[in-house]
Amino acid sequence: MADVYESMLSNNVGRSILSSLNLPVPVELERHSQAQTSFVTGNVLLGAAPGGRVMDAITQTLKNSTANVQTPDQGPTLADIKAAGDKAELHITPVTTSAEAAKFKALVFDATGIENSEQLRAVYDFFHPVIRKLNDCGRVLVIGLPPESCKANPQQQIAQRALEGFVRSVAKEIGKKGATANLLYVAKQAEKAAESAFRFFLSPKSAFVDAQVLRVGKAKSMDAEFNWNLPLKDKVVLVTGASRGIGESIAGVMARDGAKVVCLDVPQAQDDLQKVADRLNGGTIAIDITDPEAPRTICDLLQAEYGGVDVVVHNAGVTRDKTLGGMPDKFWDMVININLSAEERINDALLEKEVLKPGGRIVCVSSMSGIAGNFGQSNYATSKAGVIGMVDAYAPILAKKDITINAVAPGFIETQMTAAIPFATREAGRRLNSLKQGGQPVDVAEAIAFYASPASAGVNGNTVRVCGQNLLGA
């Protein structure tokens, strides 16, 4: 599973060869470690278009970091940004953006006040002088207003939608630094509900989440005593497919965040499943989720042993690749049943029996194949597109029960599955994204943990790709 290309970067000869061939040199991504005490450090530059609505929420969030918060020393919103900082008791330093010494860990821009295409110039004016001064593994975060909420003002709807093209292009320009750019659409009156998203996208936890668009809606404010270091304390989390790979990593991150993790996998994986559970001081359920009795059995066990469940992560899945003309029907039926239909049945049982608690979270693992399709994976792509459809369909229904449902769509992630791919295909897969490398299972796990947090109550109906901005597909 070793990345041969990256191994060449570890010695001078290899780097010289790659450089002479004008090939990309991936930056080692910064990921979260337990030693970190702040979600973002270093210089963070704030900017805004006139009339922006989220600066108060951003400054309140950054107040709880060790970042050195700065703002350009000129511009029409300078006074507003400094006033927001004063309100949050956060000292914001004006900075001369042309200064050679200025380097930034994050560039954050409030674009919610943009009402027409001419005002998009504010985005250029903020980023143009400083984008080259973004540090390696830096963050660009743009906050806008959901375009669909601007139908009363078509010009504003157009301008807000334009932000997606800007962010995705910037992500491709800064990817060589291991840096990412993302866009948050924050609904009106949802500013306080966006703190969880601000923290995630500015932190190393979002290392392989790039060029994504996330929507945040209204939700109850978090208790002032909320523990951001242990957001899942006293929560029960069910993770399917937890015996290895991405599932094992998900279980580990959930336990790190304070959860009691119930690890589920097929009986054939019982030994590995037990090892994972023992390491995390969690529980196990060894069952085939396609068994007609599985939903009832899972519900009964969760209710009897844990008093219900707070978070359900649907990670279990299989592939059975064949071109459509050569695919036996058993391959089609197996993949659809495990990857999609079983999830639907389990969800229905959990909701009907009220085993999933109020304020619960359902998080699904889709795939880039479900968005862009993939050669020889008509069954898999159908199932994973169906997972996204399930999120879209159930989000408004579950919102009435104070439950959210979201999905991640991984790209090329370094697992046993991808290790079995032929060498040339595997190496190409690692490079076909803006960060020029494969992701790690923990990257998927961190995105799922973000969804699972009680602080993410305003995040519902989203599908975020964990793909380093994959360059091919839809």
TADA-V363728 format. One record per residue. N is the residue number from 0. RES is the residue in three letters. SS is DSSP state (H for helix, E for strand, C for the rest). Layout:
# TADA-V363728
N	RES	SS
N	RES	SS
This chain:
# TADA-V363728
0	MET	C
1	ALA	C
2	ASP	C
3	VAL	H
4	TYR	H
5	GLU	H
6	SER	H
7	MET	H
8	LEU	C
9	SER	C
10	ASN	C
11	ASN	H
12	VAL	H
13	GLY	H
14	ARG	H
15	SER	H
16	ILE	H
17	LEU	H
18	SER	H
19	SER	H
20	LEU	C
21	ASN	C
22	LEU	C
23	PRO	C
24	VAL	C
25	PRO	C
26	VAL	C
27	GLU	C
28	LEU	C
29	GLU	C
30	ARG	C
31	HIS	C
32	SER	C
33	GLN	C
34	ALA	C
35	GLN	C
36	THR	C
37	SER	C
38	PHE	C
39	VAL	C
40	THR	C
41	GLY	C
42	ASN	E
43	VAL	E
44	LEU	E
45	LEU	E
46	GLY	E
47	ALA	E
48	ALA	C
49	PRO	C
50	GLY	C
51	GLY	C
52	ARG	C
53	VAL	C
54	MET	H
55	ASP	H
56	ALA	H
57	ILE	H
58	THR	H
59	GLN	H
60	THR	H
61	LEU	H
62	LYS	C
63	ASN	C
64	SER	C
65	THR	C
66	ALA	C
67	ASN	E
68	VAL	E
69	GLN	E
70	THR	E
71	PRO	E
72	ASP	C
73	GLN	C
74	GLY	C
75	PRO	C
76	THR	C
77	LEU	H
78	ALA	H
79	ASP	H
80	ILE	H
81	LYS	H
82	ALA	H
83	ALA	H
84	GLY	H
85	ASP	H
86	LYS	H
87	ALA	C
88	GLU	C
89	LEU	C
90	HIS	C
91	ILE	C
92	THR	E
93	PRO	E
94	VAL	E
95	THR	C
96	THR	C
97	SER	C
98	ALA	C
99	GLU	C
100	ALA	C
101	ALA	C
102	LYS	C
103	PHE	E
104	LYS	E
105	ALA	E
106	LEU	E
107	VAL	E
108	PHE	E
109	ASP	E
110	ALA	C
111	THR	C
112	GLY	C
113	ILE	C
114	GLU	C
115	ASN	C
116	SER	H
117	GLU	H
118	GLN	H
119	LEU	H
120	ARG	H
121	ALA	H
122	VAL	H
123	TYR	H
124	ASP	H
125	PHE	H
126	PHE	H
127	HIS	H
128	PRO	C
129	VAL	C
130	ILE	H
131	ARG	H
132	LYS	H
133	LEU	E
134	ASN	E
135	ASP	E
136	CYS	E
137	GLY	E
138	ARG	E
139	VAL	E
140	LEU	E
141	VAL	E
142	ILE	E
143	GLY	E
144	LEU	C
145	PRO	C
146	PRO	H
147	GLU	H
148	SER	H
149	CYS	H
150	LYS	C
151	ALA	C
152	ASN	C
153	PRO	H
154	GLN	H
155	GLN	H
156	GLN	H
157	ILE	H
158	ALA	H
159	GLN	H
160	ARG	H
161	ALA	H
162	LEU	H
163	GLU	H
164	GLY	H
165	PHE	H
166	VAL	H
167	ARG	H
168	SER	H
169	VAL	H
170	ALA	H
171	LYS	H
172	GLU	H
173	ILE	H
174	GLY	H
175	LYS	H
176	LYS	H
177	GLY	C
178	ALA	C
179	THR	E
180	ALA	E
181	ASN	E
182	LEU	E
183	LEU	E
184	TYR	E
185	VAL	E
186	ALA	C
187	LYS	C
188	GLN	C
189	ALA	C
190	GLU	H
191	LYS	H
192	ALA	H
193	ALA	H
194	GLU	H
195	SER	H
196	ALA	H
197	PHE	H
198	ARG	H
199	PHE	H
200	PHE	H
201	LEU	H
202	SER	C
203	PRO	H
204	LYS	H
205	SER	H
206	ALA	C
207	PHE	C
208	VAL	C
209	ASP	C
210	ALA	C
211	GLN	C
212	VAL	E
213	LEU	E
214	ARG	E
215	VAL	E
216	GLY	C
217	LYS	C
218	ALA	C
219	LYS	C
220	SER	C
221	MET	C
222	ASP	C
223	ALA	C
224	GLU	C
225	PHE	C
226	ASN	C
227	TRP	C
228	ASN	C
229	LEU	C
230	PRO	C
231	LEU	C
232	LYS	C
233	ASP	C
234	LYS	C
235	VAL	E
236	VAL	E
237	LEU	E
238	VAL	E
239	THR	E
240	GLY	C
241	ALA	C
242	SER	C
243	ARG	C
244	GLY	H
245	ILE	H
246	GLY	H
247	GLU	H
248	SER	H
249	ILE	H
250	ALA	H
251	GLY	H
252	VAL	H
253	MET	H
254	ALA	H
255	ARG	H
256	ASP	C
257	GLY	C
258	ALA	C
259	LYS	E
260	VAL	E
261	VAL	E
262	CYS	E
263	LEU	E
264	ASP	E
265	VAL	C
266	PRO	H
267	GLN	H
268	ALA	H
269	GLN	H
270	ASP	H
271	ASP	H
272	LEU	H
273	GLN	H
274	LYS	H
275	VAL	H
276	ALA	H
277	ASP	H
278	ARG	H
279	LEU	H
280	ASN	C
281	GLY	C
282	GLY	E
283	THR	E
284	ILE	E
285	ALA	E
286	ILE	C
287	ASP	C
288	ILE	C
289	THR	C
290	ASP	C
291	PRO	C
292	GLU	C
293	ALA	H
294	PRO	H
295	ARG	H
296	THR	H
297	ILE	H
298	CYS	H
299	ASP	H
300	LEU	H
301	LEU	H
302	GLN	H
303	ALA	H
304	GLU	H
305	TYR	H
306	GLY	C
307	GLY	C
308	VAL	E
309	ASP	E
310	VAL	E
311	VAL	E
312	VAL	E
313	HIS	E
314	ASN	C
315	ALA	C
316	GLY	C
317	VAL	C
318	THR	C
319	ARG	C
320	ASP	C
321	LYS	C
322	THR	C
323	LEU	H
324	GLY	H
325	GLY	H
326	MET	C
327	PRO	C
328	ASP	H
329	LYS	H
330	PHE	H
331	TRP	H
332	ASP	H
333	MET	H
334	VAL	H
335	ILE	H
336	ASN	H
337	ILE	H
338	ASN	H
339	LEU	H
340	SER	H
341	ALA	H
342	GLU	H
343	GLU	H
344	ARG	H
345	ILE	H
346	ASN	H
347	ASP	H
348	ALA	H
349	LEU	H
350	LEU	H
351	GLU	H
352	LYS	C
353	GLU	C
354	VAL	C
355	LEU	E
356	LYS	E
357	PRO	E
358	GLY	E
359	GLY	E
360	ARG	E
361	ILE	E
362	VAL	E
363	CYS	E
364	VAL	E
365	SER	C
366	SER	C
367	MET	C
368	SER	H
369	GLY	H
370	ILE	H
371	ALA	H
372	GLY	C
373	ASN	C
374	PHE	C
375	GLY	C
376	GLN	C
377	SER	H
378	ASN	H
379	TYR	H
380	ALA	H
381	THR	H
382	SER	H
383	LYS	H
384	ALA	H
385	GLY	H
386	VAL	H
387	ILE	H
388	GLY	H
389	MET	H
390	VAL	H
391	ASP	H
392	ALA	H
393	TYR	H
394	ALA	H
395	PRO	H
396	ILE	H
397	LEU	H
398	ALA	H
399	LYS	C
400	LYS	C
401	ASP	C
402	ILE	C
403	THR	E
404	ILE	E
405	ASN	E
406	ALA	E
407	VAL	E
408	ALA	E
409	PRO	E
410	GLY	C
411	PHE	C
412	ILE	E
413	GLU	E
414	THR	C
415	GLN	H
416	MET	H
417	THR	H
418	ALA	H
419	ALA	C
420	ILE	C
421	PRO	C
422	PHE	H
423	ALA	H
424	THR	H
425	ARG	H
426	GLU	H
427	ALA	H
428	GLY	H
429	ARG	H
430	ARG	H
431	LEU	C
432	ASN	E
433	SER	C
434	LEU	C
435	LYS	C
436	GLN	C
437	GLY	C
438	GLY	E
439	GLN	E
440	PRO	H
441	VAL	H
442	ASP	H
443	VAL	H
444	ALA	H
445	GLU	H
446	ALA	H
447	ILE	H
448	ALA	H
449	PHE	H
450	TYR	H
451	ALA	H
452	SER	C
453	PRO	H
454	ALA	H
455	SER	H
456	ALA	C
457	GLY	C
458	VAL	C
459	ASN	C
460	GLY	C
461	ASN	C
462	THR	E
463	VAL	E
464	ARG	E
465	VAL	E
466	CYS	C
467	GLY	C
468	GLN	C
469	ASN	E
470	LEU	C
471	LEU	C
472	GLY	C
473	ALA	C
